[in-house]
Amino acid sequence: MAKAYTELSQVVRETGLLLRAQRFYAVVGLVLAVGFAGAIAGFVLFGDSWYQLLIAAALGVLFTQVAFLAHEAAHKQILASGPGNERLALWLGAGVVGLSMSWWGAKHTRHHANPNRVGKDPDIEVDTVSFLEADAAKARGLRRWITQRQGWLFFPLLTLEGANLHFLAFRHLLSRGEVKGRRRELAILALRFSVFVAPVFVFLPLGMAFAFLGVQLAVFGVYMGASFAPNHKGMAVIAPNAKLDFFSKQVRTSRNITGGWWATWLMGGLNYQIEHHLFPNMPRPHLSRARAIVKEHSETLNVPYVETSLWRSYGIVIAYLNRVGLAARDPFECPMTSAAARA
């Protein structure tokens, strides 16, 4: 199977799908720059008006789209040089979006190396929501109540994810452990919040300013979560000691989203999650062409290649989380007794 992946890589390389697509990213950057300019103009024109919440929602979308670009730069998909991509990822991720790229980079690297592997993939570690039954069974108090209903609560909880990502950034950078580039990232984050957050509280009434920030963070959190959740949640979970070759591991734990070009724009290329995991440095516009090659290769090797619609993927994620959440319920609880007690 290892030889099979080597052969696949050779085909992809010879097809030119690993070459940079700088014109594409220049257009995307220009579109986003126009979007931010329009948001700033709208902010000035609306003034002291609740229509500002429309600008807040637009900024939530724009920040998510920039986060997609930061993700791609971190994977060295955009520029020709590695250091150039790292600097671009830092300024997009920390300077525009407000994330800690040192925290996210380490976490995301571990995820790519072992997607859905118990004990090694940080993306399935418990964080309010439990992705494994063993974690769900340990839930207590409020978290247990949430875990029991986590499938239905998943998208409402995502409204808090934007604020959580900013909190995690500062917690990481202010921690006692060694953090590479700590001062630089803190300085960039401080600059970012002075440019994107401070003006809201300077030019808007206090209540409206908090509402503006709340809407922006909620849209950002839901958009980010709704783009990343369909990729692995509900797919195969790998036991800690299981042995799988690279190709099988990446394909079996990933799910593609159908929809073509609109899904690619909406999800920043994450709709081709299988191809992204097999070739992390492949530029976004080449993923659709790689799909046909990888799918044929998977069928030849008899490795399940999963793709579904966006809405169907959300249904799968909700059902999976609800199923996992059952482990948080009292195994000795009688459904009839509990129903009578609630009545």
JORATA-V374860 format. One record per residue. N is the residue number from 1. RES is the residue in one small letter. D_CENTER is the distance of its C-alpha to the mean C-alpha in Angstrom with 2 decimals. Layout:
BEGIN
n->N res->RES d_center->D_CENTER
n->N res->RES d_center->D_CENTER
END
This chain:
BEGIN
n->1 res->m d_center->29.30
n->2 res->a d_center->28.50
n->3 res->k d_center->31.00
n->4 res->a d_center->29.37
n->5 res->y d_center->26.06
n->6 res->t d_center->28.24
n->7 res->e d_center->29.92
n->8 res->l d_center->26.71
n->9 res->s d_center->25.55
n->10 res->q d_center->28.97
n->11 res->v d_center->28.85
n->12 res->v d_center->25.50
n->13 res->r d_center->26.85
n->14 res->e d_center->30.16
n->15 res->t d_center->28.60
n->16 res->g d_center->27.12
n->17 res->l d_center->23.49
n->18 res->l d_center->22.50
n->19 res->l d_center->24.30
n->20 res->r d_center->22.62
n->21 res->a d_center->22.19
n->22 res->q d_center->22.91
n->23 res->r d_center->24.53
n->24 res->f d_center->21.51
n->25 res->y d_center->19.34
n->26 res->a d_center->22.37
n->27 res->v d_center->22.47
n->28 res->v d_center->18.82
n->29 res->g d_center->19.51
n->30 res->l d_center->22.74
n->31 res->v d_center->21.32
n->32 res->l d_center->18.84
n->33 res->a d_center->21.81
n->34 res->v d_center->23.93
n->35 res->g d_center->21.40
n->36 res->f d_center->21.42
n->37 res->a d_center->25.20
n->38 res->g d_center->25.56
n->39 res->a d_center->23.61
n->40 res->i d_center->25.87
n->41 res->a d_center->28.91
n->42 res->g d_center->28.07
n->43 res->f d_center->27.63
n->44 res->v d_center->31.09
n->45 res->l d_center->32.75
n->46 res->f d_center->31.66
n->47 res->g d_center->32.83
n->48 res->d d_center->33.52
n->49 res->s d_center->32.21
n->50 res->w d_center->29.75
n->51 res->y d_center->28.65
n->52 res->q d_center->26.57
n->53 res->l d_center->23.95
n->54 res->l d_center->23.38
n->55 res->i d_center->22.66
n->56 res->a d_center->20.27
n->57 res->a d_center->18.29
n->58 res->a d_center->18.48
n->59 res->l d_center->17.18
n->60 res->g d_center->14.10
n->61 res->v d_center->13.46
n->62 res->l d_center->14.61
n->63 res->f d_center->12.52
n->64 res->t d_center->9.27
n->65 res->q d_center->11.10
n->66 res->v d_center->12.10
n->67 res->a d_center->8.73
n->68 res->f d_center->8.39
n->69 res->l d_center->11.85
n->70 res->a d_center->11.34
n->71 res->h d_center->8.97
n->72 res->e d_center->11.86
n->73 res->a d_center->14.48
n->74 res->a d_center->13.39
n->75 res->h d_center->13.88
n->76 res->k d_center->17.17
n->77 res->q d_center->16.82
n->78 res->i d_center->18.40
n->79 res->l d_center->21.54
n->80 res->a d_center->24.29
n->81 res->s d_center->24.43
n->82 res->g d_center->22.17
n->83 res->p d_center->23.13
n->84 res->g d_center->22.63
n->85 res->n d_center->19.02
n->86 res->e d_center->18.50
n->87 res->r d_center->20.25
n->88 res->l d_center->18.37
n->89 res->a d_center->14.94
n->90 res->l d_center->16.56
n->91 res->w d_center->18.02
n->92 res->l d_center->15.11
n->93 res->g d_center->12.58
n->94 res->a d_center->15.30
n->95 res->g d_center->17.93
n->96 res->v d_center->16.27
n->97 res->v d_center->12.98
n->98 res->g d_center->14.36
n->99 res->l d_center->12.10
n->100 res->s d_center->13.91
n->101 res->m d_center->13.25
n->102 res->s d_center->15.66
n->103 res->w d_center->13.84
n->104 res->w d_center->10.36
n->105 res->g d_center->12.28
n->106 res->a d_center->14.31
n->107 res->k d_center->11.70
n->108 res->h d_center->9.70
n->109 res->t d_center->13.21
n->110 res->r d_center->14.25
n->111 res->h d_center->11.52
n->112 res->h d_center->12.60
n->113 res->a d_center->16.16
n->114 res->n d_center->16.16
n->115 res->p d_center->13.49
n->116 res->n d_center->14.55
n->117 res->r d_center->17.62
n->118 res->v d_center->19.09
n->119 res->g d_center->19.65
n->120 res->k d_center->17.69
n->121 res->d d_center->14.02
n->122 res->p d_center->12.63
n->123 res->d d_center->9.70
n->124 res->i d_center->12.67
n->125 res->e d_center->14.66
n->126 res->v d_center->15.84
n->127 res->d d_center->14.45
n->128 res->t d_center->16.23
n->129 res->v d_center->15.01
n->130 res->s d_center->16.67
n->131 res->f d_center->15.38
n->132 res->l d_center->18.78
n->133 res->e d_center->22.21
n->134 res->a d_center->23.65
n->135 res->d d_center->21.34
n->136 res->a d_center->21.99
n->137 res->a d_center->25.69
n->138 res->k d_center->25.66
n->139 res->a d_center->24.32
n->140 res->r d_center->26.98
n->141 res->g d_center->27.80
n->142 res->l d_center->25.28
n->143 res->r d_center->22.39
n->144 res->r d_center->24.57
n->145 res->w d_center->25.13
n->146 res->i d_center->21.43
n->147 res->t d_center->20.83
n->148 res->q d_center->23.66
n->149 res->r d_center->22.01
n->150 res->q d_center->18.30
n->151 res->g d_center->17.64
n->152 res->w d_center->19.26
n->153 res->l d_center->17.84
n->154 res->f d_center->14.15
n->155 res->f d_center->13.55
n->156 res->p d_center->16.12
n->157 res->l d_center->14.53
n->158 res->l d_center->11.28
n->159 res->t d_center->13.78
n->160 res->l d_center->14.06
n->161 res->e d_center->10.50
n->162 res->g d_center->11.05
n->163 res->a d_center->14.28
n->164 res->n d_center->13.02
n->165 res->l d_center->10.76
n->166 res->h d_center->14.00
n->167 res->f d_center->16.08
n->168 res->l d_center->14.40
n->169 res->a d_center->14.90
n->170 res->f d_center->18.56
n->171 res->r d_center->19.15
n->172 res->h d_center->18.19
n->173 res->l d_center->20.27
n->174 res->l d_center->23.14
n->175 res->s d_center->23.35
n->176 res->r d_center->26.54
n->177 res->g d_center->25.20
n->178 res->e d_center->25.21
n->179 res->v d_center->22.40
n->180 res->k d_center->22.69
n->181 res->g d_center->23.07
n->182 res->r d_center->22.99
n->183 res->r d_center->25.41
n->184 res->r d_center->23.96
n->185 res->e d_center->20.46
n->186 res->l d_center->22.16
n->187 res->a d_center->24.35
n->188 res->i d_center->21.61
n->189 res->l d_center->19.75
n->190 res->a d_center->23.18
n->191 res->l d_center->23.85
n->192 res->r d_center->20.63
n->193 res->f d_center->21.42
n->194 res->s d_center->25.02
n->195 res->v d_center->24.24
n->196 res->f d_center->21.61
n->197 res->v d_center->22.54
n->198 res->a d_center->26.21
n->199 res->p d_center->27.59
n->200 res->v d_center->26.29
n->201 res->f d_center->28.49
n->202 res->v d_center->31.29
n->203 res->f d_center->31.78
n->204 res->l d_center->30.87
n->205 res->p d_center->32.62
n->206 res->l d_center->31.01
n->207 res->g d_center->30.07
n->208 res->m d_center->28.65
n->209 res->a d_center->26.70
n->210 res->f d_center->25.01
n->211 res->a d_center->24.36
n->212 res->f d_center->22.91
n->213 res->l d_center->20.51
n->214 res->g d_center->19.64
n->215 res->v d_center->18.90
n->216 res->q d_center->16.80
n->217 res->l d_center->14.63
n->218 res->a d_center->14.53
n->219 res->v d_center->13.57
n->220 res->f d_center->10.82
n->221 res->g d_center->9.43
n->222 res->v d_center->10.10
n->223 res->y d_center->8.79
n->224 res->m d_center->5.24
n->225 res->g d_center->5.68
n->226 res->a d_center->7.83
n->227 res->s d_center->5.94
n->228 res->f d_center->3.77
n->229 res->a d_center->6.95
n->230 res->p d_center->9.55
n->231 res->n d_center->9.00
n->232 res->h d_center->10.71
n->233 res->k d_center->11.76
n->234 res->g d_center->15.48
n->235 res->m d_center->16.04
n->236 res->a d_center->18.59
n->237 res->v d_center->18.45
n->238 res->i d_center->20.42
n->239 res->a d_center->23.16
n->240 res->p d_center->23.47
n->241 res->n d_center->26.53
n->242 res->a d_center->25.87
n->243 res->k d_center->26.58
n->244 res->l d_center->24.71
n->245 res->d d_center->24.90
n->246 res->f d_center->21.90
n->247 res->f d_center->21.95
n->248 res->s d_center->22.30
n->249 res->k d_center->19.66
n->250 res->q d_center->16.92
n->251 res->v d_center->18.17
n->252 res->r d_center->18.97
n->253 res->t d_center->15.64
n->254 res->s d_center->13.55
n->255 res->r d_center->13.82
n->256 res->n d_center->14.22
n->257 res->i d_center->14.28
n->258 res->t d_center->17.64
n->259 res->g d_center->18.57
n->260 res->g d_center->19.24
n->261 res->w d_center->18.98
n->262 res->w d_center->17.78
n->263 res->a d_center->14.72
n->264 res->t d_center->14.08
n->265 res->w d_center->14.47
n->266 res->l d_center->12.54
n->267 res->m d_center->9.33
n->268 res->g d_center->10.06
n->269 res->g d_center->11.34
n->270 res->l d_center->8.56
n->271 res->n d_center->11.39
n->272 res->y d_center->13.32
n->273 res->q d_center->11.29
n->274 res->i d_center->14.71
n->275 res->e d_center->16.05
n->276 res->h d_center->13.12
n->277 res->h d_center->13.59
n->278 res->l d_center->17.31
n->279 res->f d_center->17.41
n->280 res->p d_center->14.54
n->281 res->n d_center->16.69
n->282 res->m d_center->17.49
n->283 res->p d_center->17.15
n->284 res->r d_center->15.34
n->285 res->p d_center->18.75
n->286 res->h d_center->20.06
n->287 res->l d_center->17.59
n->288 res->s d_center->19.55
n->289 res->r d_center->22.75
n->290 res->a d_center->21.47
n->291 res->r d_center->20.53
n->292 res->a d_center->24.26
n->293 res->i d_center->25.22
n->294 res->v d_center->22.74
n->295 res->k d_center->23.54
n->296 res->e d_center->27.23
n->297 res->h d_center->26.90
n->298 res->s d_center->25.19
n->299 res->e d_center->28.01
n->300 res->t d_center->30.57
n->301 res->l d_center->29.30
n->302 res->n d_center->28.88
n->303 res->v d_center->25.22
n->304 res->p d_center->23.38
n->305 res->y d_center->21.11
n->306 res->v d_center->19.02
n->307 res->e d_center->17.91
n->308 res->t d_center->18.13
n->309 res->s d_center->17.71
n->310 res->l d_center->14.73
n->311 res->w d_center->16.91
n->312 res->r d_center->18.15
n->313 res->s d_center->14.79
n->314 res->y d_center->14.26
n->315 res->g d_center->17.77
n->316 res->i d_center->17.15
n->317 res->v d_center->14.27
n->318 res->i d_center->16.61
n->319 res->a d_center->19.58
n->320 res->y d_center->18.08
n->321 res->l d_center->17.11
n->322 res->n d_center->20.56
n->323 res->r d_center->22.23
n->324 res->v d_center->20.79
n->325 res->g d_center->21.78
n->326 res->l d_center->25.35
n->327 res->a d_center->25.79
n->328 res->a d_center->25.83
n->329 res->r d_center->28.90
n->330 res->d d_center->32.42
n->331 res->p d_center->33.78
n->332 res->f d_center->37.25
n->333 res->e d_center->36.45
n->334 res->c d_center->38.53
n->335 res->p d_center->36.72
n->336 res->m d_center->40.04
n->337 res->t d_center->40.81
n->338 res->s d_center->37.44
n->339 res->a d_center->37.73
n->340 res->a d_center->41.24
n->341 res->a d_center->40.19
n->342 res->r d_center->37.58
n->343 res->a d_center->40.30
END
